[in-house]
Amino acid sequence: MKSNENWLLDESGDPVLSKHIKLTIPQKTITQRLKNKISLNYGEWFLHNQEGINWFGNDGIQGNIGRKLSELILDSQIQEYIKNDKDISEILEYKTNFLENGNYEINISISTKDDEIIEL
């Protein structure tokens, strides 16, 4: 597997299988990596327990869901993850919205260092 390839994941995050595990194209690898980072709750992954967005709180640290400044705090954490990615050059468009049912809607357009446009 080349460094710019990864296992292709379906909508539920499971590897896509046929006779073999399918691999992604480089642009899809970046998209999957960013979606995984954004959806990971802080402290959830035991190998990198300092990774993730502090959605719900962990280890005595208050989470961001339900707090007054939640949207601002979450937006800054998400943007920091994206900007610090090795393959990203800039965020072209960034829109988020807390919905009344408690869901968090995210629409992001990103430019890669290879001048590809990615929509999250």
C-alpha positions as CSV (number, residue, x, y, z in Angstrom):
1,M,0.0,0.0,0.0
2,K,1.4,3.4,-1.0
3,S,1.6,6.2,1.6
4,N,-1.2,8.2,-0.1
5,E,-3.6,5.2,-0.1
6,N,-5.8,3.9,2.7
7,W,-8.5,1.3,3.1
8,L,-11.7,2.5,1.5
9,L,-14.4,2.9,4.1
10,D,-18.2,2.9,3.7
11,E,-20.6,5.4,5.3
12,S,-20.5,3.5,8.6
13,G,-16.7,3.5,8.7
14,D,-16.2,-0.1,7.9
15,P,-13.7,-1.3,5.2
16,V,-15.2,-2.0,1.8
17,L,-14.5,-5.7,1.0
18,S,-14.9,-7.7,-2.2
19,K,-12.2,-10.3,-3.0
20,H,-9.7,-8.0,-1.3
21,I,-9.8,-4.9,0.8
22,K,-10.3,-2.0,-1.6
23,L,-8.0,1.0,-1.4
24,T,-8.8,4.7,-1.8
25,I,-7.5,7.2,-4.2
26,P,-5.3,10.0,-2.6
27,Q,-8.1,12.6,-2.5
28,K,-10.4,10.1,-0.7
29,T,-7.7,9.2,1.8
30,I,-7.5,12.9,2.9
31,T,-11.3,13.1,3.1
32,Q,-11.5,9.9,5.2
33,R,-8.7,11.0,7.5
34,L,-10.3,14.4,8.2
35,K,-13.7,13.0,8.8
36,N,-12.3,10.4,11.2
37,K,-10.4,13.1,13.1
38,I,-13.4,15.4,13.3
39,S,-15.8,12.6,14.5
40,L,-13.3,11.2,17.1
41,N,-14.2,12.2,20.6
42,Y,-11.3,13.5,22.7
43,G,-9.6,10.7,24.5
44,E,-11.6,8.0,22.7
45,W,-8.7,6.2,21.0
46,F,-6.4,4.6,23.6
47,L,-3.3,4.8,21.3
48,H,-3.6,8.6,20.9
49,N,-5.7,9.7,23.9
50,Q,-4.9,13.4,23.3
51,E,-6.5,13.3,19.8
52,G,-10.1,14.2,18.9
53,I,-12.7,16.9,19.3
54,N,-14.0,17.4,22.9
55,W,-17.6,16.8,21.9
56,F,-18.9,15.3,25.2
57,G,-16.2,15.7,27.8
58,N,-13.7,13.3,29.1
59,D,-11.3,12.8,32.1
60,G,-12.8,15.7,34.1
61,I,-12.8,18.1,31.1
62,Q,-16.2,19.5,30.3
63,G,-17.5,18.8,26.8
64,N,-18.7,21.3,24.3
65,I,-22.2,20.0,23.5
66,G,-24.7,22.1,25.5
67,R,-22.4,24.9,26.4
68,K,-23.0,28.5,25.5
69,L,-19.8,29.0,23.6
70,S,-19.9,25.5,22.1
71,E,-20.2,26.4,18.5
72,L,-17.2,28.8,18.7
73,I,-15.1,26.3,20.6
74,L,-16.0,23.4,18.3
75,D,-15.4,25.5,15.2
76,S,-11.9,26.5,16.3
77,Q,-11.0,22.9,17.2
78,I,-12.2,21.6,13.9
79,Q,-10.5,24.3,11.9
80,E,-7.2,23.7,13.8
81,Y,-7.4,19.9,12.9
82,I,-7.9,20.8,9.3
83,K,-5.3,23.5,9.0
84,N,-2.7,21.2,10.7
85,D,-3.2,18.3,8.3
86,K,-0.1,17.7,6.2
87,D,-2.0,17.6,2.9
88,I,-4.2,20.8,3.3
89,S,-3.2,24.2,2.0
90,E,-6.3,26.2,3.1
91,I,-9.9,26.2,4.1
92,L,-12.0,27.7,1.3
93,E,-15.4,27.7,2.9
94,Y,-16.5,26.8,6.5
95,K,-20.1,26.7,7.6
96,T,-21.4,25.0,10.7
97,N,-24.7,25.0,12.5
98,F,-26.2,23.6,15.7
99,L,-29.5,22.2,14.9
100,E,-32.5,22.3,17.4
101,N,-32.3,18.5,17.8
102,G,-28.7,18.7,19.1
103,N,-27.0,17.7,15.9
104,Y,-24.1,19.6,14.6
105,E,-24.1,20.3,10.8
106,I,-20.7,20.8,9.1
107,N,-20.0,21.9,5.5
108,I,-16.4,22.5,4.7
109,S,-14.6,23.2,1.4
110,I,-10.8,22.6,1.5
111,S,-7.9,23.0,-1.0
112,T,-5.2,20.4,-0.8
113,K,-1.5,21.0,-1.5
114,D,-2.1,19.3,-4.9
115,D,-4.7,22.0,-5.7
116,E,-7.6,19.5,-5.3
117,I,-10.9,20.7,-3.8
118,I,-12.4,18.5,-1.1
119,E,-16.0,18.9,0.3
120,L,-16.7,17.6,3.8
